[in-house]
Amino acid sequence: MRLRFSLIFLFGFLSICPTLQCQTLYWIDGTDLVQWDLASATPIVLPTQSPPVTLSVDGEAEKVFYFREPFSLMSANLDGTGAASITSYPFGFEALAANRSDQRLYWINAFNGQLVSIGYDGSNPQALGGMFGISGIGIDTAAQKLYFTNSQVGSISRRNFDGTGEEIILPGGLSGPRDCCYDEATGKIYWLTASGATQRCDDDGSNLETIIQPALAPGVTHLVVDSVGQSLYLSSSNGLVYRAGLDGSNVEEIYLSGTNITELAILSSTNTAIQFLRGDANDDGGFDIGDPIWILTLLFTPGSPSLACTDSGDINDDGSINIADSIFALSSLFTPSAPPPAAPYPDCGEDPSADALDCTATTNCP
């Protein structure tokens, strides 16, 4: 179940997301690769051997990736040092996207309509044709899907990481959609239109809406989504960077000193998950009758202590704590052949599901 990150945010944005790796934007301004820390609001021009033309970052790998002229795909440290060529590529590179899930880079060859990918280390290059008009790539690491905007036909589609299994999300009628982003927390697809409006829809194509009108952020060139910070960031050809809520509210200018910002990227969060035992709601090291009783007390007794590890109380792993978890636990304990708590039970482990619950502390798992 996909839910908003509201509880994660309440548990503390800074506690789960190091400052550099969730409060740092990268962009290309003219011929410069720029790093900008949101806390200090200080732009730093990073070293590049020649002008960069596309951009993506991976905070977990601690790498920034960009194409540069003449015709090389580069990898560098987050401060721009240690730049090295991953591969040479002759022309047509657009919509570069770093996939932290499979450690591969994806882009579109606009000249021959190919989806091209390669390992971060330059290994196993692959290409798939028939992708003319693709103008943006969004990544869903949990479902292992790539989302595509097509500016020629005005559509949105998705495929598996290897390019197979095409599914049409919106078959057409959009106005030159570009710069696709996918928010795994909410299951929303975001993109820009030809006129510079920001739109979004659910990942099944429903709830299509325009959330930022062009007049509120003139000349937008690129869009990124910060799920943990619950923000959108937009760059502009006027050298400005804007921030807004995920619903497009509260648009504000946060950087005004650029010239022509043509690419934009944000470091993904690097949350180090705490291991827990699913079903151990009272944190006593086991799964027994005390756990459903603890959940019922939490739900119906005012002033009862909260769960330090809410994931452990989400026994059926539906992304919330409710009476269904107690019923599931009682069934598991006393009904023959009833299913046990969801993974990682019966062992300690990380939550395999993307939801808004979190685990800030547990005393019986490493």
VENHU-V771457 format. One record per pair of residues at least 4 apart in sequence whose ideal C-beta (glycine too) atoms are under 7 Angstrom apart, sorted by the first residue. I is the first residue (numbers start at 1). J is the second residue. D is the distance in Angstrom with one decimal. If there is no record, write none. Layout:
I_J_D, I_J_D
This chain:
1_318_5.6, 1_319_3.8, 1_355_5.8, 2_185_6.7, 2_186_6.4, 2_187_4.2, 2_354_6.2, 3_319_5.0, 3_355_5.3, 3_356_4.1, 4_185_6.0, 4_186_5.7, 4_356_5.9, 5_9_5.7, 5_185_4.7, 5_227_5.8, 5_228_6.1, 5_230_6.6, 5_356_5.6, 6_10_6.5, 6_356_5.9, 7_11_6.4, 7_356_4.7, 7_357_6.2, 7_358_6.1, 8_16_6.5, 8_228_6.6, 8_356_6.1, 8_358_5.4, 9_13_5.9, 9_230_6.3, 11_15_6.6, 11_16_6.9, 11_358_5.2, 11_360_5.7, 12_16_6.6, 13_17_6.0, 13_228_6.5, 13_229_6.5, 14_19_6.9, 16_271_4.6, 17_21_6.6, 17_22_3.8, 17_228_5.3, 17_269_4.5, 17_271_6.4, 18_22_6.9, 18_270_6.4, 19_23_5.2, 19_39_6.1, 20_24_5.4, 21_59_4.2, 21_267_4.7, 21_269_6.6, 21_270_4.9, 22_226_6.9, 22_228_5.7, 22_229_6.3, 22_267_6.2, 22_269_4.8, 23_37_6.5, 23_38_4.1, 23_39_5.6, 24_35_6.3, 24_36_6.9, 24_37_5.4, 24_38_6.8, 24_267_5.2, 25_36_4.8, 25_38_6.8, 25_233_6.3, 25_241_6.8, 25_264_6.7, 25_266_5.4, 26_34_6.8, 26_35_5.6, 26_55_6.1, 26_57_5.6, 26_64_6.1, 26_265_4.5, 27_34_5.3, 27_235_5.6, 27_261_4.9, 27_263_5.9, 27_264_4.8, 28_33_5.9, 28_52_5.4, 28_55_5.6, 28_261_6.9, 28_262_5.2, 28_263_4.1, 29_34_5.3, 29_239_6.7, 29_258_4.5, 29_259_5.8, 29_260_6.6, 29_261_5.0, 30_259_5.3, 30_260_5.8, 31_51_3.9, 32_45_4.8, 33_46_4.6, 33_48_5.1, 33_52_5.0, 33_66_6.6, 33_80_6.5, 34_43_5.1, 34_44_6.8, 34_45_5.8, 34_46_7.0, 35_44_4.7, 35_46_5.6, 36_43_4.8, 36_255_6.5, 37_42_6.0, 46_79_6.6, 46_80_2.9, 47_80_4.8, 47_81_6.9, 48_52_5.5, 48_68_6.2, 48_80_6.9, 48_83_6.9, 49_68_6.6, 49_83_6.6, 50_68_4.9, 50_69_5.3, 51_68_6.5, 51_69_5.7, 52_66_4.0, 52_67_6.8, 52_68_5.0, 53_67_5.2, 53_68_6.7, 53_69_6.4, 54_66_5.9, 54_67_4.6, 54_93_5.9, 54_94_6.9, 54_96_4.1, 54_263_6.1, 55_66_4.9, 55_96_6.6, 55_263_4.0, 55_265_5.1, 56_65_4.9, 56_96_4.7, 56_97_5.5, 56_98_4.1, 56_265_5.6, 57_64_4.8, 57_65_7.0, 57_98_6.4, 57_265_4.6, 57_267_5.4, 58_63_5.3, 58_98_4.4, 58_100_5.0, 58_268_6.8, 59_267_3.8, 59_268_4.7, 59_270_5.1, 60_100_5.0, 60_268_6.8, 60_270_5.4, 61_100_6.6, 61_103_7.0, 61_120_6.3, 62_77_6.5, 62_78_5.4, 63_75_5.4, 63_76_6.8, 63_77_6.9, 63_120_6.9, 64_76_5.2, 64_78_5.9, 65_74_6.8, 65_75_5.6, 65_96_6.5, 65_98_5.5, 65_105_5.9, 66_74_5.4, 67_73_5.5, 67_93_4.8, 67_96_6.5, 68_72_5.6, 68_74_5.5, 71_88_5.8, 71_89_5.8, 71_90_5.5, 72_85_4.7, 72_88_5.5, 73_85_6.9, 73_86_4.6, 73_87_5.1, 73_89_5.7, 73_105_7.0, 74_83_5.4, 74_84_6.9, 74_85_6.0, 74_86_6.7, 75_84_5.6, 75_86_5.3, 75_120_6.6, 76_80_5.3, 76_81_6.6, 76_82_5.8, 76_83_4.1, 77_81_4.9, 77_82_4.6, 86_118_6.5, 86_122_4.7, 87_118_5.9, 87_122_5.3, 87_125_6.8, 89_93_5.9, 91_111_5.6, 92_109_4.3, 92_110_4.4, 92_111_3.8, 92_112_7.0, 93_107_5.2, 93_109_6.8, 94_107_6.4, 94_108_4.7, 94_110_5.0, 95_107_5.8, 95_108_4.9, 95_134_6.6, 95_135_6.5, 95_136_5.3, 95_137_4.8, 96_105_6.5, 96_107_4.6, 97_106_4.7, 97_107_7.0, 97_137_4.2, 97_139_5.9, 98_105_5.6, 99_104_5.1, 99_106_6.3, 99_139_5.3, 100_141_6.4, 100_268_6.3, 101_141_3.8, 101_144_6.7, 102_161_5.8, 103_119_6.1, 103_120_4.9, 104_117_5.0, 104_118_6.5, 104_119_5.5, 104_120_6.9, 105_117_6.4, 105_118_5.6, 105_120_6.7, 106_115_6.7, 106_117_4.7, 106_137_5.5, 106_146_6.6, 107_116_5.6, 108_115_6.2, 108_131_6.0, 108_134_4.7, 109_114_4.3, 109_116_5.6, 113_129_5.9, 113_130_6.2, 113_131_4.9, 113_132_3.7, 114_127_4.5, 114_128_6.3, 114_129_5.3, 114_131_6.1, 115_127_7.0, 115_128_4.6, 115_131_4.7, 115_163_5.4, 116_127_4.9, 117_126_5.1, 118_122_6.2, 118_124_7.0, 118_125_4.5, 119_123_3.8, 119_124_5.4, 128_163_3.8, 132_152_6.7, 133_150_4.5, 133_151_5.8, 133_152_3.1, 133_153_6.2, 134_148_5.0, 134_150_5.7, 135_149_5.1, 135_150_6.7, 135_151_4.0, 135_177_6.8, 135_178_3.9, 136_148_6.9, 136_149_4.2, 136_178_5.2, 136_179_4.4, 136_180_3.3, 136_191_6.2, 137_146_5.9, 137_148_6.1, 137_180_6.0, 138_147_3.8, 138_180_4.1, 138_181_5.0, 138_182_3.5, 138_189_6.3, 139_146_6.1, 139_182_6.1, 140_145_4.3, 140_147_6.8, 140_182_5.2, 140_184_5.8, 141_184_6.6, 142_184_5.7, 142_354_4.8, 144_160_6.4, 144_161_5.3, 145_158_4.8, 145_159_6.9, 145_160_6.6, 146_158_6.3, 146_159_5.3, 146_161_6.3, 147_156_6.7, 147_158_4.8, 147_180_5.3, 147_182_5.0, 147_189_5.7, 148_156_6.9, 148_157_5.2, 148_158_6.9, 148_180_6.3, 149_156_5.7, 149_177_3.9, 149_178_5.6, 149_180_4.2, 149_191_4.9, 150_155_4.6, 151_176_4.6, 151_177_6.0, 151_178_5.3, 153_172_5.2, 154_172_4.8, 154_173_5.5, 154_174_3.9, 154_175_6.5, 154_176_6.8, 154_177_6.3, 155_168_6.6, 155_170_5.7, 155_171_5.6, 155_172_5.0, 155_174_6.8, 156_169_4.4, 156_170_4.4, 156_177_6.5, 156_189_6.2, 157_166_5.8, 157_167_6.3, 157_168_5.2, 157_169_5.9, 158_167_5.2, 158_169_6.2, 159_163_5.3, 159_164_6.5, 159_165_5.7, 159_166_5.1, 160_164_5.0, 160_165_4.6, 169_203_6.9, 169_205_4.5, 170_174_6.2, 170_201_6.8, 170_205_5.0, 174_193_6.9, 175_193_4.5, 175_194_4.9, 175_195_6.4, 176_193_5.9, 176_194_2.9, 177_191_4.5, 177_193_6.2, 178_191_6.4, 178_192_5.3, 179_191_6.0, 179_192_4.9, 179_222_5.3, 179_223_5.1, 180_189_6.7, 180_191_5.1, 181_190_4.4, 181_223_5.7, 181_224_6.2, 181_225_4.6, 182_189_5.7, 183_188_4.7, 183_190_6.7, 183_225_4.8, 183_227_5.4, 183_246_7.0, 184_227_6.5, 184_354_5.7, 185_227_4.2, 186_246_6.8, 187_202_5.9, 187_203_4.7, 188_200_5.0, 188_202_6.3, 189_200_6.2, 189_201_5.6, 189_203_5.9, 190_198_6.8, 190_200_4.7, 190_223_6.0, 190_225_5.8, 191_199_5.8, 192_196_6.4, 192_198_6.0, 192_220_5.9, 192_223_5.5, 193_197_4.5, 193_199_6.1, 195_214_5.2, 196_214_3.9, 196_218_6.9, 196_219_6.6, 196_220_4.7, 197_210_5.2, 197_212_6.4, 197_213_5.8, 197_214_5.2, 198_211_5.4, 198_212_3.8, 198_223_6.4, 198_232_7.0, 198_234_7.0, 198_248_6.1, 199_208_6.9, 199_209_6.7, 199_210_5.1, 199_211_6.8, 200_209_6.3, 200_211_5.9, 201_205_5.8, 201_206_6.5, 201_207_5.6, 201_208_4.3, 202_206_4.7, 202_207_4.9, 211_247_5.9, 211_248_2.8, 212_216_5.3, 212_217_5.7, 212_244_6.1, 212_248_4.4, 212_251_6.1, 214_218_6.4, 216_251_4.7, 217_234_5.2, 217_236_6.7, 217_242_4.7, 217_251_6.0, 218_236_6.6, 218_238_6.6, 219_236_4.2, 219_237_4.2, 219_238_4.8, 220_234_4.7, 220_235_6.9, 220_236_5.3, 221_235_5.1, 221_236_6.0, 221_237_5.5, 221_261_6.2, 221_262_5.5, 222_234_7.0, 222_235_4.8, 222_263_5.9, 222_264_3.9, 223_232_6.5, 223_234_5.3, 224_233_5.0, 224_264_5.5, 224_265_6.2, 224_266_4.6, 225_232_6.0, 226_231_4.6, 226_233_6.7, 226_266_5.6, 228_269_4.6, 230_245_6.6, 230_246_5.4, 231_243_5.4, 231_244_6.8, 231_245_6.6, 231_246_6.9, 232_243_7.0, 232_244_4.7, 232_246_6.2, 233_241_6.3, 233_242_6.9, 233_243_5.6, 233_264_6.5, 233_266_6.2, 234_242_4.5, 235_241_5.5, 235_261_3.9, 235_264_4.1, 236_240_4.6, 236_261_6.2, 237_260_5.3, 239_257_6.8, 239_258_3.0, 239_259_4.6, 239_260_6.1, 239_261_5.9, 240_253_5.6, 240_255_6.4, 240_256_5.6, 240_258_6.7, 241_254_5.5, 241_255_3.9, 241_261_6.7, 242_251_5.8, 242_252_6.6, 242_253_5.8, 242_254_6.8, 243_252_5.6, 243_254_4.9, 244_248_5.5, 244_249_6.4, 244_250_5.9, 244_251_4.5, 245_249_4.2, 245_250_5.3, 273_350_4.2, 273_351_6.6, 274_359_4.4, 274_362_6.2, 275_348_4.5, 275_349_5.5, 275_350_5.9, 275_365_4.3, 275_366_5.9, 276_309_4.9, 276_311_5.3, 276_312_4.8, 276_348_6.5, 276_359_4.7, 276_362_4.9, 276_365_5.5, 277_312_6.1, 277_345_6.5, 277_348_5.4, 277_364_6.5, 277_365_5.9, 278_312_6.1, 278_315_6.4, 278_341_4.3, 278_342_5.7, 278_343_6.8, 278_344_5.9, 278_345_4.0, 279_287_3.7, 279_291_5.8, 279_312_6.8, 279_315_5.2, 279_329_6.4, 279_341_3.8, 279_345_5.4, 280_284_6.8, 280_285_6.6, 280_286_6.4, 280_287_5.8, 280_291_6.4, 280_312_4.9, 280_364_6.8, 281_291_4.2, 281_294_4.7, 281_295_5.2, 281_307_6.3, 281_312_5.6, 281_313_4.0, 282_290_5.3, 282_291_5.7, 282_294_4.1, 283_308_6.7, 283_309_6.7, 283_312_7.0, 283_362_6.0, 283_363_5.7, 283_364_6.7, 284_290_6.6, 285_364_3.9, 287_291_5.9, 287_341_6.4, 287_345_6.9, 289_293_6.3, 289_333_6.4, 290_294_6.0, 291_295_6.7, 291_329_5.7, 292_296_6.4, 292_326_3.9, 292_329_4.0, 292_330_5.3, 293_297_6.3, 294_298_6.4, 295_299_6.3, 295_313_5.4, 295_321_6.7, 295_325_5.4, 295_326_4.8, 296_300_6.0, 296_326_5.2, 297_301_4.7, 297_304_4.9, 298_304_5.2, 298_306_6.9, 298_307_6.6, 299_323_6.4, 307_312_6.8, 307_313_4.9, 308_360_5.6, 308_361_4.3, 308_362_6.9, 309_359_3.9, 309_360_6.9, 309_361_6.5, 309_362_4.7, 310_314_6.5, 310_321_6.0, 310_357_4.4, 310_358_6.2, 310_359_6.9, 311_351_5.0, 311_357_5.0, 311_358_6.8, 311_359_4.6, 312_359_6.8, 312_362_6.8, 313_321_5.0, 313_325_6.1, 314_318_6.8, 314_319_6.8, 314_320_6.7, 314_321_5.9, 314_325_6.2, 314_357_5.5, 315_325_4.3, 315_328_5.0, 315_329_4.9, 315_341_4.8, 316_324_5.9, 316_325_5.8, 316_328_4.3, 316_342_6.3, 317_342_3.5, 317_353_5.5, 318_324_6.9, 319_353_6.9, 319_355_3.5, 319_356_6.6, 319_357_6.5, 321_325_6.1, 323_327_6.3, 324_328_6.0, 325_329_6.3, 326_330_6.3, 327_331_6.3, 328_332_6.3, 329_333_6.2, 330_334_6.0, 331_335_4.6, 331_338_4.3, 332_338_5.2, 332_339_6.6, 332_340_5.3, 332_341_6.2, 340_345_5.7, 340_346_6.9, 341_345_3.9, 343_349_6.9, 343_352_5.4, 344_348_6.5, 344_349_2.9, 344_350_6.8, 348_365_3.6, 348_366_6.5
